[in-house]
Amino acid sequence: MAREPLFTEDQTPSEVVGAITGAGPLYWDDLHPSDRSSLGVGKLRLAGIYDDRFEGTFMMRIRVPGGRLTADQLEAIAGVVTEFSVRDEGSTEPDRFAEITTRQDFQVHWTRFEHLGEIWRRYGEVGLGSLEACGNSMRNITACAVDGIDPSHFFEVGPVIDQLNSFALSDQRLSAFLPRKFKVGLTACPTDCVVARVNCIAFTPARRDGELGFNVHLGGGLSDYPRLATPADLFVAPDRVTPVVKATLEVFAAFGDYQNSSVNRFRALVHSLGPAKVEEEIRSRLHFEAGPAGEDLSTWATEDHVGIHPDREGAHYVGLNVPVGRLTAEELAETARLARTYGDGRIRLTLRQNLILTGVTDVDGLLAEPLLGRLTPDPDPFERGVIACTSAPFCKFGILSMKPYGTRLIDHLRARVPREGWDRLDGLRIHMSGCKASCAQVPLAHIGVRATMGKDDNSYYDAFDVAVGGDAGGARLARWARGEVPTDAAFDDIARILTSVAAGDASLSELTAEATSWSGGLSPLPEEVR
């Protein structure tokens, strides 16, 4: 007897999960053909499940609002990774690992359809889930990773994160039926650790008439047509953030283009209608009178919160650098143990793919632990600076495998940039993307590389497009400098740029596309590959 379809066009993410768990363990190949079509793939994404390159396996993205985790939750993730993130027989690709994303999520690969119900059950027991972590939905809410902990913060945004997340998951007919993905960032941190200007809507600290709250920014984003968010003339009290986000989603749903996927991002709507019109439409949907923007309290300085820092309670938070954002199952479990042993049992994920242990009272004991030999609070500028997306061999859009390339680049720079000038590289950002998408946020980097293929008279070869000069806090996107540079030559070019900075002949804040001589490749970069 033919199996009935599990998925329908009008299902919410919760209903998708209910259909899968209600049907019991099912293999992907046993599903109705429509469930394995674009309809089913789209519905799975709304439930946080993304089709990977390997046939019959998926990436599960775990929604972690504000990057806030407990040791129990991290242990649950470690258990799932150990048991269910297992590579195909005969494969030599890595397995049993999780990746921290640039939106404070965790991603786990090698997931099989028949295991989804059990994984969701385990996550549910510790308050985790994957709803709206992917797809055309209101994605994971990003925030300062040390919200409520760092003494410099103007106020705590944790309650706002909880309200926003509750709204998104309870009003799924709005938040999960959007023209495209929608990203929200908020912070009361004086620095720009949340990279506010690349969100669809962002809230940054402000003061008006003696009241602390947020200024609002609209229409930021990267990928094919990057745009930095426009400041709106809106001041919002913390308890009114959720109504403003809801009104903005309603504007996106009313005016956004559901047909043309290449032009239907919220930033395209802000560009086409104009920021003033979008703001007018948002205001018309609010039940209160929102005042004009207040005094901007952000320094817009870049910050990653790596290192050892005093907190508000007389203890410390310790930001640990995670090389290229990847952790093994054993490292996940060990991090949970360290959080309990030396801290308050809590962990934060950062937008630069690192993690933070909070409430640490025995810093010396923590620093003596073997894991901190790899996850160090005092990394060199190259290990600290490199961000790499998932890319090949997992992401089906990935051209090259950027995590290993990132590790190679770190070693290459350590060997070639004079150590005596490394202090001049403080804050270095090198972002590495496996395709034209911007999961690695290449336009924000001092130096960005994007995977491509070059071709000579005999064959194709691995190559990078290279961008230079990004500075999100300075409202400047990187410019494409060169295309199809062979990977080894590109590594040498990057080493020359950074050697110049280390010698004091240039500065990171003033890098331009003309910062060095280039070892081959196309210049200027052709329009069709920008």
N, C-alpha and C positions, 0 to 999 in steps of 0.2 A: 504494500500500500504506500502511495506517495506521501511524503511528509508535508505537512502544511507549513507555510512560511512563518517564521518567527517575527519578522520585522514588517512594519507598515510605515507609510510616509508620515503619519501624524503622531507617532510615538515620541514621548519625552525621553530623555536619558534614563530616568528612573524606570520607565516602562520597558525600555530596552533591556536593562539589567534584570528586571522582573521576568521578562520573557525567557531570557537565557537561563536564569537560575531555576525558573519553574519547569523548564523542559528537562532538567537533569543533565548529567554529563553527555555532551554531544561532540562528535568529531566534526571538524570544519567540512570535510568532504561529504559528510552525510546530510548536510543542510540542504534545504530547498534551493534551487538555482537562483531564485531572486534574492535569497539571503546572502549569497556569495557574489552578488552583482554590486553595482555602484550604490544601490539603495542600502544594502546591508553594510557595506563598507562605511558609508556616511553615518549610519546610525551607530555603528560601533565606535566611531570617532567621538560622537557625543558622549559615549560612555567611557571615554578615556583609552580606547583601544585603537591602535594605529597599525595598519598592515605593513609589515616589514618586507625586506627583499626576499628572505627565504620563504619558500612556499609553505603555507600552513602555519607560520609563526607570526607573532604580533609583538609590538611594543606596548606595554601598559604604562601610562603616565599617571603618577599618583598626585592628586591635588593636595598641596600643602600651603594653605593660605598664610601669607606673610612669612613663609619659610619656617614656621614654628612646629617643632616636634618634641615628643617626649622619648625617653629611653625605651619605654614599652613599645612605642610605635616604631622606633628604629629597629628594635629586635624583631618585630613582626615583619618588617621589610626584609631584614637579613634572612629570616626563616623562609620567606617566599622565594627570595633569590637563590638560596641554597637548594631548595626542593624543586622549583618550577622553572628557573631560568637556565635550563640545561640544553646545550647545543645538540644539533642533529648528530646522529651516529656517523662517524667518519669525518666530521667537520674538524678543521683545525682553528676555527675562529674563536675568539675569547667568549667565555660564558661565566655565569654566576657572578655578575657585577651589576651595579646600579650607577646611573649617571645623574649628577646634579645639573639642572638646566639653568639657563640664564633668566628663568622666571620662577626660581625657587621651588621647582618641582623635583621629584625623582622619576627617572625613566628606567624601566626594566625590560630587557629583550628576551627572546626565545620563548615567550609565553604561548601556550597552546590553548585552543578554544575550549577543549574539554576540561581544562583546569580553572577556567574563569570563575565559576561559581564558588569553588573552594577558596580561591584567592580573595574574592570579595568578602566571603564569610570571615576570613581571618582579619582582613583589614577592618571590617565593620566592628569586630570585637574591641579594637583599640581606637576607634573613632577616625579611621582613615577611609578614603574612597577615591574613585577616579572619575566621578561624574563631571562633565564639562571641562575636563582637562585637555581635550582636543576638540576639533570640529568648529562649526560656525556658532560659537557660544561665547558667553562671558568667561574668559579663561581664568586661571589661577590669579588671585589678587596679590600683587607684589607690594612689599613695604620695606622700610628699613629693617635690616636683620637684627639690629640691637634695640628695637623699639621697646621702651619701658625700662631699659637697662642702662643705657649710656647717660651720664649726667648732663650732657650738653643738649639733650632733647628738650623741646619746648613743652610738649605734653605727650601722653601715651595714645597711640592709635589702635592698640589691640582691640578695644571694644568696637571700633568702627570696622575693622577687618571682620570681626565676628558677625556684625549686622549685615555687611555687604555679602558675605559668603552665604549666610542664611537666606537673604533675599534671592540671590542667584539660584540657589538649589530649591527654593520653594516656589518660585515664579518661572518655572522652566518653559512655559508657553511663550514667554517673552525672551528670557535669557538664552534659550537654546534653539530659537527659530529666527536667527539673525541672517542678514545677507552674507556676512563673513565673520571671522573671529573678532572679538572685542576685548581689548586689554586695558586693565585699570591698575594704576599705581598710586600709592599715597605714602606720605612721610611727614613726620614732624621733626626730622633730623635736619640740622643746619647745612649738611652737605648733600650732594646729589647721588648718594649710594643707590637710589632707586632708579636712576636714569630716567627722570620724569618725562623729558621731552619726546620720548619715543613711544609713549602710550597713547591709546585712543583718547583716554581722559586721564588726567593726573591731578593730584591734589598735593600742594606743597605748602610749607608753613608760612603763615601770614598773620598780621595783626591789624585790626581796624577798630578805631574808637576804644582802644584798651582791651579789646577781646581777641583772644587767640583762636585761630581757625585755619582755613586753607584758602589760597588762591587756586584757580582752576585753569587748566591748560587743555586745549582741544586739538585733536587731529594729528597726533604724531604717529610715526611708524617707519619701518625700513623696507627691506626687500626690494622689489623691482623699481619702485619710485619713492625713495625715501623722502620724508617730510618731518621737520621738527614741529612739535605742537605749538599752536598759537596761544598766547595768554588771553584768557577771557576776562571780561570786566565783571568778575563774579567773586564774592567773598562768601564762604560757606562755613558755618559752624560745624563742629564734628558730628553732632547729632542730626545734621541735615545732608550728610554726604550721600546716604542711600537714596533719598528722593531725587537728588540731582543725577545720580547714575541711572536710576530708573527712567527719568525723563529723557536722558540722553539716548538710552536704548530705544525708547519709543520713537525718538526722532530718526534714529538709524533704521528702525523697522519701517517707518512711514516713508522715508525718502531714499533709502538705500536701493541699490540695483541688485535684484536677486538673480538676474540672468547672466550678466557678464562678469565672470569671476575675476578677470584681470583688472577690473576697475571698480570693484565694489567694496573696497576697504573704507572704513570710516574716515580716514584721512582724505580719501578722494572726494567724499561727500563734503567735508569741510572746505576743500579746495574749490569744488564746483559751485556750492551754494554761497560760499563766503563765510568766514568766521562769525561775522555780525549776524547773519541770518540764522546760522545754527544756534548761536547763543539766544537769539530772540525766540526760536522754537523751543529751546529748553526752558526758558523762563515761563513761556506760556503754559507749560505742563506742570509747573510747580504749584503747590498749595500755599506757598508763602512768598513773601517779597524778598528776593535775594539782593543784598546790597552790592555796591561796586567793589572792585578788588581793593585789598588792603595793602599795607606795607609788606613787601617781599622780605622774608626772613632767611631765605636760603642764600648761602655763599656760592652755590652751584659748583663747588669743588668736588672733584672725584674722590671717592673713598671706598675701600673694600673691607674695612674693619678687621683685617688680618693683624695678628699680634696680641700682646697682653695688655689689657686695659682695665682700669678701675671701674667698678660699677657703682650704682646708687646705694648699695647696701653694705659697702665696706669690703666686698669680695672683688673678684675679677671676672671678666669674660675673656676667653682666649680664642682668637680667630685662627683656625688651622687652614693652611693652604693645601688644597687637594689637587695634585698635578693633573692637568687636563680634565678635571671634574669627575674622575672615575674611581669608584670604590669597590673592592671585592666584598663578597658576603662575609668573610672573616673580619674585614676591616669595619664593616657596618656593625657587626655584633660587638667588636672590641670598642668601638666608639661609644656605643650604648653603655658598656661597662664603665668606661672612663667617665662618662657623664654622671653616673650614679656615685662612683667612688670619690671623685674629686670635686664635683659640682652639685647643682640642684636637680640633676636628672633631666635636664632639658637641653635641646640642641636647636640651633637655628641654621638654616641654609641661606646662602647669599646669592645675589645675582651674578657674581663672578665665579660661580661653581665651587665655592668653598663652604666650610661649615664652622660653626662657633659653639663652644661649650660655655654655658652660663653658670653663674653662681659658684665659681671655682674658689675654694678656700685654701687649697694646698697646691700652689702653682709649681713649687719645686718638685713635689711628688709627681705631678702630671708630666712635667718636662722630662722626667727620668724614664717614663714609660717608652718601651720600644717603638710603638706605633708613631710616636712623635719624631722618630728619625725620618719618616717619610712625610707624614702630615705635620709639617713644622709651622710654628707661628713666626718663624724668622727665615722665610725663603729668600733665595737670591732674586734679583729683579726679573730674570727671564722665566723662572718657574712661576713666580707670582703674576707675571704679566700675560702669559699665554692662556687664551680661551680657545677651545676647539669644540665644534659641534659633533653630534653623533656620526654623521656622514656614512660612507661605505665602511664595512660591508653590510650594515644593517639598514640604513635609510635608503629607500628605493630611488631617491633623487640624487644621492651622493655619487660623485664621480671618483673621488679618491678617499682614502681612509685618513682622516685628519687628526685623529687622536695619536696614532703612531707618528705621523709627520710632526705633530706638535712636540712630542717627546724628543724627536730628532733635532728639531730646531732649537729647543732649550739647550741640548748638549752642544750643538754647533756654536751657539752664541757664548756659552760658558768658555769654550775653548779659544774663541777668537777675539772677544771684546776684552780689552785690558782691565783686569780686576781693580786697579787703582782708581778707575773712573766709574765704577758701578754705582756710587752714591748719586751721581748725576742722572741715573736712570730710575730714580724713585718715581713710582706711579706709572711706569711703562705699561702700555696696553698693546698687545699683539693678538688680533682676533683672526681665527682660521675657520673658513667655511668650506664645506664639501660640495656646495652647489650655489646657484644664484639666489636662493632664499637667504634670509638673514637671521637664522637661529643663533649664529655666533656674533651677530651685531657688528659686522665688518665696518660699516660706515662710521662707527664710534671710535675706532682704534687709531692710535698713532701710526701703526702699520697694520694693514689688513691684507690677508691673502685669501683668494678664492680658487678652489680647484677647477681646473680645466684640462684640456688636452691640446698639445702643440703638434705640429706636423712638419717634418723635414722631407727631403727628397726620398727617403727610404721608408719611414715609418712614423707612427704616432708616438708621443712620449708624454709622461706626466709633466704638468706645468701649472703655474699659478698666474692669475691676474693679481696685481699688486696695487693697493690703495694706500695713500699716505695723508696724514694731517688731520685726522678726526679728533674732535674735542666736544663731547656732548655738553659739558658744563659751559663751554665757550660758545655754544650754539653753532658749531661748525662740523660739517660732515666731511669725511675723508674724500679726497679726489683720486680717481683712478689714474695711476701713473704709467702703468705698463701692462701689456697683455701677453699671455702665453710665454712667460719666462720659464725656462726649464727649472725644475724644483731646486736642484743643487745650486744653480746660478742665482736663483732668487734668495736662497739662504745666504750666499756670499754677499749679495746686495744689501740685505737686511743687516748683516754683520758690519758692513762698511758704514751704513747710516748710523748705527748705534755706537760704533767706535768713534765717529765724529762727535756724537753727543757726549760720550764718556770723556773725550779729550777737551771738551769745553768749546769746540768750534761750532756747535749748533745746540739747540735746546728742543726738548720734546714738544713744548708748547708752540714752537714755531716751525715744525717740520712742514715741508711742502713737497709736492709731487716731483720737484726738480732737485730734491735733496741729495741725490747721488748720481753717478753714472750707472747705467743699467747694462746688465750682461745679456743682451739679446732681448727677444720678445718684440711685441708690437707697440709702437708709439706714434701718434696717440692711440689709445685703446679704441677700437672700432665701436661705433654706436650700438651695433647689434649685440655686443657682448657686455655692455656696461650694466 
